[in-house]
Amino acid sequence: MLMTPVCSMTNQSIPITSRANARVKALRASFRGNACNAGDLLGLEGEHLITEALRSGLKLHTVFIREASHAALERVSVGAAEVLILTHDVFASAVETASPQGIAAMVEICPPDPKEPSEDPVLIVENLQDPGNLGTLIRSAEAFGAQRIYATERTVNAWNPKVVRASAGSVFRVPVLRMPISQIAAEAKTMNVVLYAAVAQAQGVESVLEIVFAPKCGLMIGNEGAGLSAEALALAQHRVRIPCAVESLNASVAGSMLLYEVMRQRTAHKDDLQ
């Protein structure tokens, strides 16, 4: 890939030195986790996330470079986006990470773009509160072939910067659709999706080691502390547990393991047919 010389990519050569600068304030605000709608500006920090956003089709609004960190521009193709330089302390005051990499950007959020329903599984998360858990599940959803994620309205914002970082950029490509659990169940029924509720160790619950997942399946993961609500459990056709030596697993671990098991079963079935 041809690199554009740094001097021609930088729109402003004198570093911004004030934390109260309007552009710096906008960058700081973009990391507060309030962005959630199409067109809102989301803050990204680091070469990896910015590159992931670009390859996923998101539009860069403004790029911010820490003084003396121009080499980052040679590794990230920012196109025609405006580039501003900030002094070290001003840059550090605007981004979230404790050890910033020297490059940040604001990007415009795109609306979810779910493809037509397919045979791939869906993931349903109810009232997850930890950004790291949701981000990890989004990453696992992409890794193991889920077509989309449904999130209830009390689930943490999928565009929270901590969710975005934990997803390692998968949130740019996996549609996360936000709606009440009753509407999620209605959509699942329309798509002929069989719902499997993940629960802690209990009598009379099917083990993931024994169950054969339906061709169209939805995996339901509940709140970190309370698990799935009674309403969600009532909507599921199956309750499934992951046998282990502890009472329950972290939500993102459980969801990731179930997604992997669905993929493993499908791969094994394809191999048997060949």
Secondary structure, DSSP 4 states (H G I P E B T S, - for coil): -PPPPHHHH-S--SPB--TT-HHHHHHHHHTSS---STT-EEEEESHHHHHHHHHTTPEEEEEEEETT-THHHHHS--TT-EEEEE-HHHHHHHSS-SS--SEEEEEEPPPP-PPSP-SS-EEEE-S---HHHHHHHHHHHHHTT-SEEEE-TTSPPTTSHHHHHHHTTGGGTS-EEE--HHHHHHHHHHTTPEEEEE--S-TT-EETTT----SSEEEEE-BTTTBS-HHHHHH-SEEEE---SSS---HHHHHHHHHHHHHHHHHHHHHHH-
